[in-house]
């Protein structure tokens, strides 16, 4: 993480909560660099292998999201976060996501201090804000990065294959396992250990997100949306949609049209 000392700008500090589910942030890249501190919960980020691979954030960790990065987010439990949108010198570091365990109490207080300083225009306040960011980055510098295991490599390849193929109605667990050179039972164990879900549950979560987008942006029939999202059986699609969203596809369409 050498070279992060060039902090060009601090845009804003904000926070919130993430509900359980999958979020696809691949359609647009981040407009700024970001430091995200997790106050609770657990979220797995999936990037392209050369841009970070798989990074699992949980309470007390900070993740660096580079400008322009695109990724999937698997939110395994309700998660709270604080995010600082900043600009780092593009010339001084590789644009790759990084995950760092930290001293939770220290980082939390630094983020809170940073939030209180934004909006203040005095030179002293600006200097203090930059100092808070550097303190956070220093904590990240001192942390130890987790080394990838064989399971991480298998999961990364499987998720990449799923992300490219989930809308194919004929996709099976055997297809996914074959793509990464392992057996179906072994793939299932890796998914349950790392993500807490089965491979097909991951597939269906992505299909439901695709269906939500199609329901929101088109007038297609529900049966057509099921097919385009990767569900060959519209009745199975409706059951899975309600299992994930809490309401049927038809009810979801009514709610967004109100």
SULURRA-V572274 format. One record per pair of residues at least 12 apart in sequence whose C-alpha atoms are under 6 Angstrom apart, sorted by the first residue. I is the first residue (numbers start at 1). J is the second residue. Records with the same first field share a line. If there is no record, write none. Layout:
I: J + J
This chain:
3: 92 + 93
6: 88 + 89
7: 88
8: 87 + 88
9: 86 + 87
10: 86
11: 85 + 86
12: 84 + 85
13: 83 + 84 + 115
14: 82 + 83
15: 81 + 82 + 83
16: 80 + 81
17: 79 + 80
18: 78 + 79
19: 78
20: 75 + 76 + 77 + 78
21: 75
22: 73 + 74
23: 72 + 73
24: 72
25: 70 + 71 + 72
26: 70 + 71
29: 68 + 69 + 70
30: 67 + 68 + 69
31: 67
32: 67 + 86 + 87
33: 65 + 66 + 67 + 85 + 86 + 87
34: 64 + 65 + 84 + 85 + 86
35: 63 + 64 + 83 + 84
36: 62 + 63 + 82 + 83
37: 61 + 62 + 81 + 82
38: 58 + 59 + 60 + 61 + 80 + 81
39: 59 + 80 + 81
40: 59 + 79 + 80
41: 58 + 59 + 77 + 78 + 79
42: 57 + 58 + 76 + 77
43: 56 + 57 + 74 + 75 + 76
44: 56 + 73 + 74
45: 72 + 73
46: 71 + 72
47: 71
51: 96
52: 96 + 97
60: 102 + 104
61: 100 + 101 + 102
62: 99 + 100
63: 98 + 99
64: 97 + 98
65: 97
66: 95
100: 140
101: 143
110: 132
114: 129 + 132
117: 129
166: 203
167: 229 + 230
168: 230
169: 230 + 231 + 232
207: 229
210: 229
211: 229
